[in-house]
Amino acid sequence: MSEIIYRSAQSGDIEGIHNLVLELAIFEKEPDAVTVDVAYYKKCFEEGTFQAIVADKDGSIVGMTLFYMSFSTWKGKMMYLEDFVVHPDYRNMGIGKKLWDAWIQESKNQGAKMVKWQVLDWNTNATRFYEREGATIEKQWWNGKIIF
């Protein structure tokens, strides 16, 4: 069995990242929610809008964290984890933990004072993972959004 390599994403990884986002949308019961294509992802990646760390197995992206720097007026620089997904065939192999650890370290390397993300209330496996990693899962804040 070949080794899985964990590394910063490159432009050639964007299609694999987009595919994982589509898989995640299906898992989250929102299959039609992804409205942007691979070309848009590539443009945004090349502009530096987001970063990613990938789990690469023989040139296939089997897991990833997609994130960007934000700012908390209370805490300072904050790394926001937009998506964190491992392909179903590669779950329960420690890939998620390695991606998580790499993302946490990258956040620290870039000077973040805090990391933040969202998790669906029914995703108990993810919630348990985050709590094992020392996370506080806030339940009192509601999300707001406007889609253009």
C-alpha positions, 0 to 999 in steps of 0.5 A, spaced: 500 500 500 502 506 498 503 512 503 499 518 503 502 524 503 500 530 507 501 537 503 499 544 502 494 544 496 497 546 489 493 549 483 493 541 480 489 539 486 483 544 485 479 539 481 480 533 487 478 539 492 472 541 489 470 533 488 470 532 495 466 539 497 461 536 492 461 529 496 461 533 503 455 537 500 451 530 499 453 528 506 450 534 509 444 533 505 445 539 501 447 536 494 444 542 490 448 547 494 454 548 491 453 553 485 461 554 483 465 550 479 472 548 478 474 554 474 471 559 479 475 555 485 482 555 481 481 563 480 479 564 487 485 559 489 490 563 485 488 569 488 489 567 495 482 567 497 483 560 500 488 555 502 488 548 503 492 542 505 491 535 502 491 528 503 494 525 497 494 518 495 498 516 488 495 523 485 488 522 488 486 527 493 482 523 498 482 528 504 483 536 505 482 542 509 480 548 506 481 554 510 482 562 510 485 567 515 479 572 518 479 576 524 476 576 530 475 583 533 476 580 540 482 575 539 485 577 533 487 573 527 483 567 526 483 561 521 477 559 519 476 552 517 471 552 511 471 545 509 474 538 512 473 532 509 476 525 508 473 521 502 468 515 505 473 510 503 479 513 507 475 514 513 477 511 520 484 510 518 487 516 521 487 521 515 482 526 518 487 527 525 493 528 520 489 533 516 487 536 523 494 537 526 497 539 519 491 545 519 492 547 526 500 547 525 499 551 519 494 556 523 499 557 528 505 558 523 501 564 520 500 567 527 492 565 528 490 566 535 484 562 534 481 557 529 474 557 528 469 552 524 462 550 524 459 543 525 452 541 523 448 539 530 446 532 527 453 530 525 455 527 532 461 523 529 464 530 527 462 533 534 466 528 538 472 528 534 472 536 535 471 535 542 477 530 543 481 535 540 479 540 545 474 544 542 468 548 545 462 547 541 458 553 541 451 553 541 448 560 543 450 563 536 446 563 530 449 564 523 446 569 519 447 570 511 445 573 505 447 569 498 448 574 492 
